[in-house]
Amino acid sequence: METYKIMGLVGSPRKQANTYILVKKALEEAATVPGAQTELYELAGKQIGHCIGCNKCAELGRCVLKDDFSELLDKYIEADGIIWGAPVYHMSIPGLMKSAIDRMANMLSAYYMNSGKDLPRYSKVCGVITVGAHRNGGQDLVLSYMTDSCLMMNNVVVSGMTLAGAYIGAAGWSGQPPDFLAKDNVVQDDWGMMSAQTVGKRVAEMTRIIAEGKAVLGEGLSSDYIYKHGPEKYAPLK
Ligand SMILES: Cc1cc2nc3c(=O)[nH]c(=O)nc-3n(C[C@H](O)[C@H](O)[C@H](O)COP(=O)(O)O)c2cc1C
């Protein structure tokens, strides 16, 4: 049986809040799929500056900014499946998450483009989760944005639950809870919690299918499908 890593990326600037609760739920469900190893990574508390557009990554194969980004990039490269979680901030994702995505996508494109290659294909399975304080507060825009980012990074995106009360991986709450911005309001949203669980399960199942498929196909599979690991990670690929 193949093993594979599923990373839950929590893009809220608040530690252990609603996005964390949803992603943790998703990872718990992912862990029930045979072969899955899970890890949760919170951006909260990390120093990840915004991309300055210097394009040095294309030349150097690494980012010139010195902060916590390289740790995130390592985790991203190692993961086979990724659950992206971000709260709605003004109908979009928080700046912290945007900074992380801008740098990750550009860094990886530059890294592979340096060797005349496209990003590896079909290597990472992704699911997306979001939460807003409003029932309909822009969750669909966040899901679209993250899905598009996943596609742009040549990943395979799976959906969450699409039954009547659920929408892919969206959560929110209607009415006024005692504390509108409490860190655990999302537990009131049964459909949202179930959607997150489904995202976790589907990401793990699809990652498993790809991991087992890669093992069976072995040498018959183009290396274009596989991320490079190893000490050369930040050097331009030859
Ligand atoms: C700057 C800011 C902007 C927000 N904008 C929206 C919004 O447009 N729609 C919405 O439904 N909720 C919005 N919210 C509420 C958050 O999405 C909500 O509190 C969510 O639970 C935060 O995630 P967290 O608990 O994981 O930190 C906003 C919150 C902040 C701080």
The ligand as an SDF file (V2000), in Angstrom:
LIG
                    3D

 31 33  0  0  0  0  0  0  0  0999 V2000
  -11.1390   42.1070    7.5310 C   0  0  0  0  0  0  0  0  0  0  0  0
  -12.2960   41.1440    7.5770 C   0  0  0  0  0  0  0  0  0  0  0  0
  -13.1430   41.0770    6.4930 C   0  0  0  0  0  0  0  0  0  0  0  0
  -14.2110   40.1840    6.5020 C   0  0  0  0  0  0  0  0  0  0  0  0
  -15.0240   40.1150    5.4070 N   0  0  0  0  0  0  0  0  0  0  0  0
  -16.0380   39.2110    5.3840 C   0  0  0  0  0  0  0  0  0  0  0  0
  -16.8790   39.0990    4.2270 C   0  0  0  0  0  0  0  0  0  0  0  0
  -16.7150   39.7810    3.2250 O   0  0  0  0  0  0  0  0  0  0  0  0
  -17.8530   38.1660    4.2510 N   0  0  0  0  0  0  0  0  0  0  0  0
  -18.0680   37.3540    5.3480 C   0  0  0  0  0  0  0  0  0  0  0  0
  -18.9640   36.5220    5.3030 O   0  0  0  0  0  0  0  0  0  0  0  0
  -17.2970   37.4600    6.4510 N   0  0  0  0  0  0  0  0  0  0  0  0
  -16.2750   38.3460    6.4950 C   0  0  0  0  0  0  0  0  0  0  0  0
  -15.4640   38.4470    7.5950 N   0  0  0  0  0  0  0  0  0  0  0  0
  -15.6850   37.5420    8.7350 C   0  0  0  0  0  0  0  0  0  0  0  0
  -14.7730   36.3270    8.6830 C   0  0  0  0  0  0  0  0  0  0  0  0
  -14.8600   35.6530    7.4640 O   0  0  0  0  0  0  0  0  0  0  0  0
  -15.1620   35.3650    9.8060 C   0  0  0  0  0  0  0  0  0  0  0  0
  -15.0250   36.0040   11.0470 O   0  0  0  0  0  0  0  0  0  0  0  0
  -14.3290   34.0920    9.7740 C   0  0  0  0  0  0  0  0  0  0  0  0
  -14.7990   33.2200   10.7330 O   0  0  0  0  0  0  0  0  0  0  0  0
  -12.8570   34.3770   10.0470 C   0  0  0  0  0  0  0  0  0  0  0  0
  -12.1310   33.1750    9.9850 O   0  0  0  0  0  0  0  0  0  0  0  0
  -11.3380   32.6270   11.2270 P   0  0  0  0  0  0  0  0  0  0  0  0
  -12.3600   32.4730   12.3260 O   0  0  0  0  0  0  0  0  0  0  0  0
  -10.7650   31.3390   10.7910 O   0  0  0  0  0  0  0  0  0  0  0  0
  -10.3090   33.6430   11.5770 O   0  0  0  0  0  0  0  0  0  0  0  0
  -14.4160   39.3420    7.6160 C   0  0  0  0  0  0  0  0  0  0  0  0
  -13.5580   39.4350    8.7150 C   0  0  0  0  0  0  0  0  0  0  0  0
  -12.5010   40.3140    8.7090 C   0  0  0  0  0  0  0  0  0  0  0  0
  -11.5860   40.3960    9.9050 C   0  0  0  0  0  0  0  0  0  0  0  0
  1  2  1  0
  2  3  1  0
  2 30  2  0
  3  4  2  0
  4  5  1  0
  4 28  1  0
  5  6  2  0
  6  7  1  0
  6 13  1  0
  7  8  2  0
  7  9  1  0
  9 10  1  0
 10 11  2  0
 10 12  1  0
 12 13  2  0
 13 14  1  0
 14 15  1  0
 14 28  1  0
 15 16  1  0
 16 17  1  0
 16 18  1  0
 18 19  1  0
 18 20  1  0
 20 21  1  0
 20 22  1  0
 22 23  1  0
 23 24  1  0
 24 25  2  0
 24 26  1  0
 24 27  1  0
 28 29  2  0
 29 30  1  0
 30 31  1  0
M  END
$$$$
